């Protein structure tokens, strides 16, 4: 499920009802055939993850990180610390002006909540450094953050790790960004093929570029040394892996459902989301009332991030 915007050329959105494209002007002018070396070089040139982000990832994907390590890492980045305190003091998180330091934030909100905020703020700053001319980064990022929030909340229903779900949702489409950087015209052509032939976008990318954004995303995750279970979730968010014995669903299946919901929110067409459309929802034991409440809470949290 995807949403791309190339100003002046195409607005493309893959929604639960299908792929919607609006052609704005000229036909796509393709460059030379894609070279895998170009993509590999683009991944190799990605900015290093900031210390605070690496610590946040560790806090969200394991239980053995002391809170002091997170506090120390965030305090070294003054801009990040200011944004964290602004968010922590919002009405959404319930502190209402009582959080005066990073340590206060951890104490009042909990390490994992703070780590989620730090991961979102810091990852946005990191990905914004990736050169992707003509691509609407803000639209991409809003969808990524929406998916992350939804994945975290659905993980609680699925009895999966909410922190890992948040990270997987946040980065599930990072491969799209890299394909645009390395092969913008071909990535755009893949979207058109996906629409014209009614095939999955990753399949269209594989036909034209030789690799799908799901595979590229997994390579980006490995480049940044994310845990392999998060790599797997990103790699399989289009074709989810089966659940492990004893689990209601796999992390990749959960991210897939969160992605569907996020695109429903992106559409803003007033059509209610029906759990009956997806048999996977049975594993979560949720109904339309739960989802309606979840979507409203997610909108509220998004507005907090956007105003901070």
Secondary structure as UniProt FT lines:
FT   STRAND          3..6
FT   TURN            7..9
FT   STRAND          10..15
FT   TURN            16..17
FT   STRAND          18..23
FT   HELIX           36..44
FT   HELIX           51..61
FT   HELIX           67..75
FT   HELIX           78..88
FT   HELIX           91..93
FT   TURN            96..97
FT   HELIX           102..109
FT   HELIX           111..127
FT   TURN            128..129
FT   TURN            133..134
FT   HELIX           137..158
FT   HELIX           162..171
FT   TURN            172..173
FT   HELIX           174..197
FT   HELIX           201..208
FT   HELIX           213..223
FT   TURN            224..225
FT   HELIX           228..235
FT   TURN            245..246
FT   HELIX           251..267
FT   HELIX           275..277
FT   HELIX           279..284
FT   HELIX           288..307
//
